[in-house]
Amino acid sequence: MTETKDQAKLLVALQDLDHMIKEVQDTQTSTELKDMGFQMDNIGELKNARDKITAQIRPQLLNRYERVSRTYDRTVVPVVNELCTGCFAKVPTSFRYEKHAVMTCESCGRILYFI
C-alpha cells in the first residue's frame, strides 16, 4: 500500500473519530445513545486515539483537514463514478491519473480519495 493511500485512510479514521467525539460532547445525542445502551463516558480514549492518528498524518494534510472541517461536516469524501460525493461535481479527467494522491475537489474544497 502506498504512503498516500495510508494518509487517506488516516484522514478517514480521523474524521470518524472527530464525529464520535462530537457525539459524546453533544448532550442530547449522548443521552439518546446512552438510552440505546452505548457507553458514552470514555471521551479521553477517543481523544488519545485522535492524537495518535494526527501524529501519523503529514502536517500539510492535517492543516488542510482542520481548515476544511470548519466548513463541512464531512471533510474527507470518496470519489465515486468520477464524482465528488460531497458536492456531486464531476472531478477533472486528470484526477483519474492521480488515483493514489489525496486530492482536493475544485468545486467544494473537500479532501478526496479514490476507492
JOWORA-V853813 format. One record per helix or strand of 3 or more residues. SS is the DSSP state (A for helix, B for strand). FROM is the first residue (numbers start at 1). TO is the last residue. Records with the same first field share a line. If there is no record, write none. Layout:
BEGIN
SS->FROM-TO + FROM-TO
END
This chain:
BEGIN
A->3-25 + 27-35 + 43-56 + 59-69 + 93-98
B->76-80 + 111-114
END
